[in-house]
Amino acid sequence: MSAAREPIAWVLNLDAEHELEAGRGWRPTTHLERIVRRERRRLFGNLVAPGDVVLGEGDDGAARGMVGLAWSPTRSAIARLEAAGTRIAGAVDEETLARVNARPFAMALRAALLADDDGAPSFTKHLATDIEGALARIADPGREAPDGWLVRRTFGAAGRGRRRIGPREVSDADRAWLAASLRRGPLVLEPFVRVTREFTRSGWVREDGSVHVSQPCYQATDRSGAWLETAEARDGITREEDRRLGEAVAAAGAALASAGYRGPFGIDAFRHEDPRGGSGERLNPLSEINARFTMDWALAMPSRPERAR
């Protein structure tokens, strides 16, 4: 086998956002471990190639001396790769990893993109750092959020860490969720919209800070926002949407590089109905930045830059 296709020892820590949220001392729950074991099987045969080793799926001793990569290079993932004797690749400073995966990071970049965009405007996101600010925003939806708000915690993935609140009165359960969530970090509030098409773009930040990006893909998720499948976006995407998605993924890659991040990332975007009742649909060109590998990685990035060593 050539060096360009050297097998990889993987840590598939699909619960990375939970660890980034909790920080040092984090321990996964039994329920979360069960979810991760189930979901990571979907990566076998695409992200995980024949000849690769997945730690925790058999003989970890076989990983010794192999290149070691993690779904997300969190503290615990790097520790597992070290314990297995791998040659670790893709390590990122813990503080940097948390900062670029936090939702306020993507929110700030999105605001800059929309300010420079002359296309049909999408909605505005708002940051809440205390319960009073969150409740004040939720209580005054106006024309901005006639169907209520989607409130997101600082960290979350696969539909976790978010809650729809309103347009009716805020319940005691809503208040409890807001208070508990704010103890973990700021909240991002956005109008709840009806999504008509989801998109993803993936990229790789090289060691020199340059960025390689993928073609657009369609994404399907369930009602909670958890990933179901991805397909190449061959048709049904306009030239203008392709341009704006290209700008968004390039801007995300540049922002990640500037922050000191290197390695894989993906962005989520979607087309949606206008919550204000206007005609036509709007493109939200940057919903999330995921500074890690993604479920559609093998499809989106057939060049497999993580294997080019």
C-alpha positions in Angstrom: 0.0 0.0 0.0 1.3 3.5 -0.9 2.0 6.1 1.8 -0.9 8.2 0.3 -3.4 5.5 1.3 -1.9 4.4 4.6 -4.5 2.8 6.9 -5.8 4.9 9.8 -6.6 4.1 13.5 -9.8 6.0 14.4 -11.5 7.2 17.5 -15.1 7.8 16.4 -16.1 10.1 19.2 -19.5 11.2 17.8 -20.3 12.7 21.2 -17.5 15.3 20.9 -19.8 18.3 21.4 -20.8 16.9 24.8 -17.2 16.8 25.8 -16.5 20.3 24.5 -19.4 21.6 26.5 -18.5 19.8 29.8 -14.8 20.4 29.6 -12.3 18.5 31.9 -13.7 15.7 33.9 -16.4 14.8 31.3 -17.7 11.2 31.3 -20.2 9.9 28.8 -23.5 8.5 30.1 -24.4 4.9 29.3 -27.2 6.2 27.1 -24.9 8.4 25.1 -22.4 5.6 24.7 -25.1 3.4 23.2 -26.1 6.1 20.7 -22.4 6.6 19.6 -21.9 2.8 19.1 -25.0 2.6 17.0 -24.3 5.7 14.9 -20.6 5.1 14.2 -21.4 1.8 12.5 -22.8 4.0 9.7 -19.3 5.3 9.0 -17.8 1.9 8.3 -17.2 1.5 4.5 -17.1 5.2 3.9 -15.1 7.3 6.3 -13.6 4.1 7.7 -11.9 2.2 4.9 -10.9 -1.4 4.6 -7.7 -1.9 6.6 -8.5 0.8 9.1 -8.8 0.1 12.8 -11.6 1.6 15.0 -10.6 1.8 18.7 -13.1 0.0 20.8 -14.3 -2.3 18.0 -11.9 -5.2 18.5 -8.2 -5.5 19.0 -6.9 -2.1 19.8 -3.3 -3.5 19.8 -3.5 -3.6 16.0 -3.5 0.2 16.0 0.1 0.5 17.4 2.3 2.4 15.0 -0.6 3.4 12.7 -1.6 7.0 11.9 -4.2 8.0 14.5 -7.1 10.3 13.8 -10.3 11.2 15.7 -13.7 12.3 14.5 -13.0 15.3 16.7 -9.6 15.7 18.4 -10.9 16.3 21.9 -8.8 15.7 25.0 -10.2 12.2 25.6 -9.9 11.2 21.9 -6.2 12.2 21.8 -5.6 10.3 25.1 -7.1 7.1 23.6 -4.9 7.5 20.5 -1.8 8.0 22.6 -2.7 4.9 24.8 -3.1 2.8 21.6 0.4 3.8 20.5 -0.7 5.6 17.3 1.1 8.3 15.4 -1.3 11.1 16.2 -2.3 13.4 13.3 -4.7 16.3 13.4 -4.3 17.4 17.0 -5.8 20.8 17.8 -5.4 23.0 20.9 -8.3 22.2 23.2 -9.3 25.9 23.7 -9.3 26.5 19.9 -11.3 23.4 19.2 -14.0 24.5 21.7 -14.1 28.0 20.4 -14.6 27.2 16.7 -17.2 24.6 17.4 -19.3 26.9 19.6 -22.4 28.2 17.9 -21.5 31.9 18.6 -18.5 31.4 16.3 -20.6 30.4 13.4 -23.2 33.1 14.3 -20.7 35.9 14.0 -19.3 34.7 10.7 -22.9 34.3 9.3 -23.7 37.9 10.3 -20.7 39.2 8.4 -21.7 37.1 5.3 -25.3 38.4 5.3 -24.1 42.0 5.7 -22.1 41.6 2.5 -24.8 39.6 0.6 -27.1 41.3 -1.8 -29.3 38.2 -2.2 -32.8 37.7 -0.6 -32.1 38.1 3.1 -32.5 35.3 5.5 -33.4 35.7 9.2 -31.3 37.3 12.0 -29.8 35.3 14.8 -29.6 36.7 18.4 -27.3 35.9 21.3 -28.6 35.6 24.8 -26.2 35.5 27.8 -28.8 35.6 30.6 -32.4 34.4 31.2 -33.8 37.9 31.2 -32.4 38.6 27.7 -33.6 35.3 26.4 -37.1 35.7 27.8 -37.4 39.3 26.5 -36.5 38.2 23.0 -38.9 35.2 23.0 -41.7 37.4 24.4 -41.5 39.8 21.5 -41.5 37.8 18.3 -43.3 40.4 16.1 -43.1 39.7 12.4 -39.6 38.3 12.9 -40.7 35.0 14.5 -44.4 34.4 14.0 -44.0 30.7 14.5 -41.8 31.0 17.6 -38.1 30.6 18.2 -35.5 27.8 17.8 -33.2 28.2 20.7 -29.7 26.5 20.5 -27.2 25.8 23.2 -23.6 26.8 22.7 -22.7 23.2 21.7 -24.9 20.6 20.0 -25.1 18.3 17.0 -27.4 15.8 15.4 -30.5 17.6 16.6 -29.3 17.7 20.2 -29.0 20.9 22.3 -31.9 22.9 20.8 -35.5 23.6 21.7 -38.5 25.3 19.9 -40.1 27.8 22.2 -43.2 29.9 21.4 -45.2 31.4 19.9 -47.4 30.7 22.8 -46.6 31.4 26.4 -43.3 30.2 27.7 -43.9 27.1 29.9 -42.2 26.2 33.2 -40.4 23.4 31.3 -39.1 26.0 28.8 -37.8 28.2 31.5 -36.1 25.3 33.2 -34.5 24.3 29.9 -33.3 27.9 29.3 -31.8 28.3 32.8 -30.0 24.9 32.6 -28.7 25.7 29.1 -27.4 29.1 30.1 -25.3 27.5 32.8 -23.4 25.8 29.9 -22.9 29.0 27.8 -24.7 31.6 25.7 -27.8 30.7 23.7 -28.4 31.4 20.0 -32.0 32.4 19.2 -33.4 32.3 15.6 -36.9 32.4 14.2 -38.4 29.0 13.7 -38.7 28.5 9.9 -40.0 25.8 7.6 -37.0 24.2 5.9 -37.5 23.1 2.3 -34.0 21.9 1.4 -30.9 21.2 3.4 -27.3 21.6 2.0 -23.9 20.7 3.3 -20.4 21.7 2.1 -17.2 20.1 3.5 -13.6 21.4 3.6 -10.1 20.7 4.7 -7.9 23.3 6.3 -4.3 22.4 5.3 -1.3 22.9 7.5 -0.4 26.1 5.6 -3.8 27.5 6.3 -5.1 27.1 2.7 -8.6 25.5 2.3 -9.8 22.7 0.0 -13.6 22.6 -0.4 -16.1 20.1 -1.7 -19.0 20.3 -4.1 -22.4 20.9 -2.5 -24.5 18.0 -1.2 -28.1 17.7 -0.1 -28.7 16.5 3.4 -31.8 14.9 5.0 -32.5 15.0 8.7 -35.3 13.9 10.9 -37.7 16.2 12.7 -35.3 16.6 15.6 -32.4 17.6 13.3 -30.5 14.3 13.4 -28.7 13.2 10.2 -30.3 10.6 8.0 -28.5 10.7 4.7 -26.6 12.8 2.2 -26.6 12.9 -1.6 -24.7 14.9 -4.2 -26.5 18.1 -5.2 -26.4 17.5 -9.0 -29.7 19.2 -9.8 -32.1 21.5 -8.0 -29.5 24.0 -6.8 -29.4 27.4 -8.5 -26.2 29.1 -9.7 -26.8 31.9 -7.2 -27.2 29.3 -4.3 -24.1 27.5 -5.4 -22.2 30.8 -5.4 -23.4 31.8 -1.9 -22.7 28.3 -0.5 -19.2 28.5 -2.0 -18.6 31.9 -0.3 -19.9 30.5 3.0 -17.7 27.4 3.0 -14.6 29.4 1.9 -15.3 32.0 4.6 -15.7 29.3 7.2 -12.4 27.7 6.2 -10.6 31.0 6.3 -12.1 31.8 9.8 -11.1 28.4 11.1 -7.5 28.8 9.7 -7.2 32.2 11.3 -8.3 30.8 14.6 -5.6 28.2 14.4 -7.7 25.2 13.5 -6.4 22.6 11.0 -8.2 19.6 9.6 -11.7 18.7 8.5 -14.8 20.8 8.7 -18.3 21.0 7.3 -21.0 23.6 7.2 -24.8 23.1 7.2 -27.1 25.4 5.3 -30.7 25.3 4.1 -33.4 26.9 2.0 -36.5 28.0 3.9 -39.8 29.7 3.6 -39.9 33.4 4.6 -41.2 33.5 8.2 -42.4 37.0 7.5 -44.9 35.7 4.9 -43.1 37.0 1.8 -43.2 35.2 -1.5 -40.5 32.8 -2.5 -37.9 31.1 -0.4 -34.7 32.2 1.3 -31.3 30.7 1.6 -29.6 30.5 5.0 -26.1 30.0 3.7 -24.5 29.2 7.0 -26.5 27.5 9.8 -23.7 25.6 11.6 -19.9 25.1 11.4 -18.7 21.6 12.4 -15.0 21.7 12.9 -14.6 17.9 12.7 -15.2 15.1 10.3 -18.8 14.8 8.9 -21.2 12.0 8.1 -21.0 12.8 4.4 -17.2 13.1 4.3 -16.4 10.2 1.9 -19.1 11.4 -0.5 -18.2 15.1 -0.3 -14.4 14.7 -0.3 -13.5 11.9 -2.6 -9.9 13.1 -2.7 -9.7 12.0 1.0 -7.2 14.6 2.1 -6.9 13.0 5.6 -5.1 10.0 3.9 -2.6 12.1 1.8 0.5 11.8 4.0 
